Amino acid sequence: MPKMKTHKGAAKRFKVTGSGKFKRAHAFKSHILEKKSPKRKRNLRKTTVVNKVDQQRLVRLLPYS
C-alpha cells in the first residue's frame, strides 16, 4: 500500500496537542477591526481546540500527526 499524503494546507493551519486533539487559530482577526472591541480582538489571538465533529476529518487530512 502506498504512503498517504499529508494535506499541506491543513498541516500549516493545525497543530496536534499532546492528547491528540487539534489546535487552531480563530477567524475574523485580519481586517475590519475598528468595530471589534479590544477584549474581543485579544481573545481572537488565542488558540482553541477543534470541535469534536471536525476532528475525524483532520485525522484523514493529517495521517502522520
C-alpha positions as CSV (number, residue, x, y, z in Angstrom):
1,M,0.0,0.0,0.0
2,P,1.4,3.4,-0.9
3,K,2.1,6.1,1.6
4,M,-0.7,8.6,2.3
5,K,-0.1,12.2,1.5
6,T,-0.4,14.9,4.1
7,H,-2.8,17.7,3.2
8,K,-0.3,20.6,3.3
9,G,-3.0,23.3,3.6
10,A,-4.3,21.7,6.8
11,A,-0.8,21.0,8.1
12,K,0.0,24.7,8.1
13,R,-3.2,25.6,10.0
14,F,-3.5,22.9,12.7
15,K,-1.1,21.5,15.3
16,V,-1.6,18.4,17.4
17,T,-1.7,18.6,21.2
18,G,-0.2,16.0,23.5
19,S,-3.5,14.4,24.0
20,G,-4.1,14.1,20.2
21,K,-6.6,17.0,19.8
22,F,-6.0,19.6,17.1
23,K,-5.3,23.3,17.9
24,R,-6.5,26.1,15.6
25,A,-6.4,29.8,15.4
26,H,-9.6,32.0,15.5
27,A,-11.0,33.5,12.4
28,F,-12.1,37.2,11.9
29,K,-8.8,38.8,13.0
30,S,-7.4,40.1,9.7
31,H,-9.4,43.2,8.9
32,I,-12.5,45.3,9.8
33,L,-11.0,45.6,13.3
34,E,-12.2,49.0,14.4
35,K,-15.7,47.9,15.3
36,K,-14.5,45.0,17.3
37,S,-13.8,45.6,21.0
38,P,-10.3,45.3,22.4
39,K,-11.4,42.3,24.6
40,R,-12.8,40.5,21.5
41,K,-9.6,41.1,19.5
42,R,-7.5,40.0,22.4
43,N,-9.4,36.7,22.7
44,L,-9.2,36.1,19.0
45,R,-5.4,36.0,19.4
46,K,-5.6,32.8,21.5
47,T,-5.7,29.3,20.0
48,T,-8.6,26.9,20.6
49,V,-9.3,23.2,20.1
50,V,-11.0,22.0,17.0
51,N,-14.6,20.8,17.5
52,K,-15.1,17.0,18.0
53,V,-17.3,16.9,14.9
54,D,-14.4,18.1,12.7
55,Q,-11.7,16.0,14.4
56,Q,-12.2,12.9,12.3
57,R,-11.8,15.0,9.1
58,L,-8.5,16.3,10.3
59,V,-7.3,12.8,11.2
60,R,-7.8,11.9,7.5
61,L,-6.1,15.1,6.2
62,L,-3.1,14.7,8.6
63,P,-2.4,11.0,8.7
64,Y,1.1,11.2,10.3
65,S,0.5,13.8,13.0
